[in-house]
């Protein structure tokens, strides 16, 4: 059984703490967790975690679950603008507007898969764009995704 969310922390022999992030409190900015101690084998703890994640799934707030790529790229461009010279910033905006946003912009951030991104690069190549242009689009999108993963 694969799980996408949660942690199993060994407390002592045959005792495990199950920890599932439940999002942030918007007022205090404190992270909330569902914590439970489980006694038994690691396999039993894994089954319990999988069951709880499925039960709590509707209540778990995942970063990026409600934000589209377009919205995230707008925010990201605002944050990097001060770190870039104006010509580089304009190049980033142009690459995103021409090649990335039309095909991926309306998708939710967490819904974008590697094959989606690869499909954009392939479409760019099929249109006869130079490898340097495809590489530039990759650099910009990769930088944005790296920051999204860091959560800053």
HUVEN-V43702 format. One record per pair of residues at least 24 apart in sequence whose ideal C-beta (glycine too) atoms are under 10 Angstrom apart, sorted by the first residue. I is the first residue (numbers start at 1). GAP is how many residues later the second one is. D is the distance in Angstrom with one decimal. If there is no record, write none. Layout:
i:I gap:GAP d:D
i:I gap:GAP d:D
//
This chain:
i:1 gap:42 d:9.7
i:1 gap:45 d:6.8
i:1 gap:46 d:7.0
i:1 gap:48 d:9.0
i:1 gap:49 d:4.8
i:1 gap:50 d:9.2
i:1 gap:52 d:10.0
i:1 gap:53 d:10.0
i:2 gap:44 d:9.9
i:2 gap:48 d:8.3
i:3 gap:43 d:7.4
i:3 gap:46 d:6.0
i:3 gap:47 d:5.3
i:3 gap:49 d:9.7
i:3 gap:50 d:5.8
i:3 gap:51 d:9.3
i:4 gap:46 d:9.8
i:4 gap:49 d:7.4
i:4 gap:53 d:9.7
i:4 gap:58 d:9.3
i:5 gap:44 d:8.8
i:5 gap:45 d:9.8
i:5 gap:47 d:9.7
i:5 gap:48 d:5.2
i:5 gap:51 d:8.9
i:5 gap:52 d:8.3
i:5 gap:55 d:6.5
i:5 gap:57 d:7.7
i:6 gap:27 d:9.5
i:6 gap:28 d:8.4
i:6 gap:40 d:9.7
i:6 gap:42 d:9.8
i:6 gap:43 d:4.9
i:6 gap:44 d:8.4
i:6 gap:46 d:7.3
i:6 gap:47 d:5.4
i:6 gap:50 d:9.2
i:6 gap:54 d:9.3
i:7 gap:26 d:9.0
i:7 gap:28 d:9.7
i:7 gap:42 d:8.1
i:8 gap:30 d:8.4
i:8 gap:34 d:7.1
i:8 gap:37 d:5.1
i:8 gap:38 d:6.6
i:8 gap:40 d:8.9
i:8 gap:41 d:6.0
i:9 gap:26 d:9.5
i:9 gap:28 d:9.7
i:9 gap:36 d:9.4
i:10 gap:32 d:8.2
i:10 gap:35 d:9.1
i:11 gap:26 d:6.7
i:11 gap:27 d:9.3
i:11 gap:28 d:9.4
i:12 gap:27 d:9.9
i:14 gap:24 d:9.3
i:14 gap:25 d:6.2
i:14 gap:26 d:6.1
i:14 gap:27 d:6.6
i:14 gap:28 d:8.5
i:14 gap:30 d:9.0
i:14 gap:31 d:9.2
i:15 gap:24 d:5.5
i:15 gap:25 d:8.5
i:15 gap:30 d:9.0
i:16 gap:24 d:7.9
i:16 gap:25 d:9.0
i:16 gap:26 d:6.9
i:16 gap:28 d:8.3
i:16 gap:29 d:3.9
i:16 gap:30 d:8.9
i:16 gap:32 d:8.3
i:16 gap:33 d:8.7
i:17 gap:28 d:8.8
i:18 gap:27 d:6.5
i:18 gap:28 d:9.4
i:18 gap:30 d:6.1
i:18 gap:31 d:5.1
i:18 gap:34 d:6.5
i:18 gap:35 d:9.4
i:19 gap:30 d:8.9
i:20 gap:29 d:7.4
i:20 gap:32 d:6.2
i:20 gap:33 d:6.2
i:20 gap:35 d:9.9
i:20 gap:36 d:6.3
i:20 gap:37 d:9.8
i:20 gap:39 d:9.8
i:20 gap:40 d:7.0
i:21 gap:39 d:7.2
i:21 gap:40 d:8.5
i:21 gap:41 d:8.6
i:21 gap:42 d:9.5
i:22 gap:34 d:7.3
i:22 gap:37 d:6.7
i:22 gap:38 d:6.0
i:22 gap:39 d:7.0
i:23 gap:36 d:8.4
i:23 gap:37 d:6.7
i:23 gap:38 d:3.0
i:23 gap:39 d:7.7
i:23 gap:40 d:8.2
i:23 gap:42 d:9.7
i:24 gap:37 d:7.4
i:24 gap:39 d:8.6
i:26 gap:35 d:9.8
i:32 gap:28 d:9.9
i:32 gap:29 d:8.9
i:34 gap:25 d:8.9
i:34 gap:26 d:8.7
i:62 gap:46 d:10.0
i:62 gap:47 d:9.7
i:62 gap:48 d:6.3
i:63 gap:46 d:8.3
i:63 gap:47 d:8.1
i:63 gap:85 d:8.3
i:63 gap:86 d:9.9
i:63 gap:88 d:6.4
i:64 gap:44 d:7.1
i:64 gap:45 d:3.8
i:64 gap:46 d:4.5
i:64 gap:47 d:8.9
i:64 gap:48 d:9.3
i:64 gap:84 d:6.7
i:64 gap:85 d:9.7
i:64 gap:87 d:9.2
i:65 gap:43 d:6.6
i:65 gap:44 d:7.8
i:65 gap:45 d:5.3
i:65 gap:46 d:8.7
i:66 gap:42 d:7.3
i:66 gap:43 d:8.7
i:66 gap:44 d:9.0
i:67 gap:41 d:6.9
i:67 gap:42 d:5.2
i:67 gap:43 d:8.6
i:67 gap:81 d:9.4
i:68 gap:33 d:9.9
i:68 gap:36 d:9.2
i:68 gap:37 d:6.7
i:68 gap:38 d:6.0
i:68 gap:39 d:6.6
i:68 gap:40 d:5.9
i:68 gap:41 d:6.9
i:68 gap:43 d:9.1
i:68 gap:44 d:9.9
i:69 gap:27 d:9.4
i:69 gap:31 d:7.7
i:69 gap:32 d:7.5
i:69 gap:34 d:9.8
i:69 gap:35 d:5.2
i:69 gap:36 d:5.3
i:69 gap:37 d:7.6
i:69 gap:38 d:5.6
i:69 gap:39 d:7.6
i:69 gap:40 d:5.6
i:69 gap:41 d:10.0
i:69 gap:42 d:8.8
i:69 gap:43 d:6.3
i:69 gap:47 d:9.8
i:69 gap:72 d:9.2
i:69 gap:75 d:8.6
i:69 gap:76 d:9.6
i:69 gap:79 d:9.4
i:70 gap:26 d:9.1
i:70 gap:30 d:9.4
i:70 gap:31 d:5.9
i:70 gap:34 d:8.6
i:70 gap:35 d:4.0
i:70 gap:36 d:6.8
i:70 gap:37 d:8.9
i:70 gap:39 d:9.6
i:71 gap:34 d:9.0
i:71 gap:37 d:9.7
i:71 gap:38 d:8.2
i:72 gap:33 d:9.7
i:72 gap:36 d:9.6
i:72 gap:37 d:5.2
i:72 gap:40 d:9.9
i:72 gap:72 d:7.1
i:72 gap:73 d:9.3
i:72 gap:75 d:9.3
i:72 gap:76 d:6.4
i:73 gap:24 d:9.4
i:73 gap:27 d:7.5
i:73 gap:28 d:7.0
i:73 gap:31 d:9.4
i:73 gap:32 d:7.5
i:73 gap:36 d:9.5
i:73 gap:67 d:9.0
i:73 gap:68 d:8.6
i:73 gap:71 d:6.0
i:73 gap:75 d:9.7
i:74 gap:27 d:9.9
i:75 gap:69 d:9.5
i:75 gap:72 d:9.6
i:75 gap:73 d:9.7
i:76 gap:64 d:9.5
i:76 gap:67 d:8.2
i:76 gap:68 d:4.7
i:76 gap:69 d:9.3
i:76 gap:71 d:6.1
i:76 gap:72 d:7.6
i:77 gap:63 d:9.5
i:77 gap:67 d:8.4
i:79 gap:65 d:9.9
i:79 gap:68 d:7.6
i:79 gap:73 d:8.2
i:80 gap:60 d:9.7
i:80 gap:63 d:7.6
i:80 gap:64 d:8.5
i:80 gap:67 d:8.1
i:88 gap:52 d:9.8
i:91 gap:45 d:7.3
i:91 gap:49 d:8.1
i:92 gap:44 d:8.9
i:92 gap:45 d:9.8
i:92 gap:47 d:9.0
i:92 gap:48 d:5.0
i:92 gap:49 d:9.8
i:92 gap:51 d:8.4
i:92 gap:52 d:8.9
i:93 gap:47 d:9.2
i:94 gap:42 d:9.5
i:94 gap:43 d:9.9
i:94 gap:46 d:9.6
i:95 gap:29 d:10.0
i:95 gap:38 d:7.7
i:95 gap:39 d:9.8
i:95 gap:41 d:5.6
i:95 gap:42 d:4.9
i:95 gap:43 d:9.4
i:95 gap:44 d:8.6
i:95 gap:45 d:5.2
i:95 gap:46 d:8.3
i:96 gap:41 d:7.8
i:96 gap:44 d:6.2
i:96 gap:45 d:7.6
i:96 gap:48 d:8.2
i:98 gap:26 d:9.3
i:98 gap:31 d:9.5
i:98 gap:35 d:9.1
i:98 gap:39 d:8.4
i:99 gap:24 d:8.4
i:99 gap:25 d:5.7
i:99 gap:28 d:9.2
i:99 gap:30 d:8.0
i:99 gap:34 d:7.9
i:99 gap:35 d:8.3
i:99 gap:37 d:9.1
i:99 gap:38 d:4.9
i:99 gap:39 d:9.9
i:99 gap:41 d:9.3
i:99 gap:42 d:9.0
i:100 gap:24 d:9.6
i:100 gap:37 d:6.2
i:100 gap:38 d:9.7
i:100 gap:40 d:7.5
i:100 gap:41 d:5.7
i:100 gap:44 d:8.9
i:104 gap:37 d:8.4
i:109 gap:35 d:9.8
i:109 gap:36 d:9.0
i:109 gap:39 d:6.6
i:110 gap:38 d:9.5
i:112 gap:29 d:9.6
i:112 gap:33 d:8.4
i:112 gap:36 d:9.9
i:117 gap:24 d:6.7
i:117 gap:25 d:9.0
i:117 gap:28 d:8.5
//
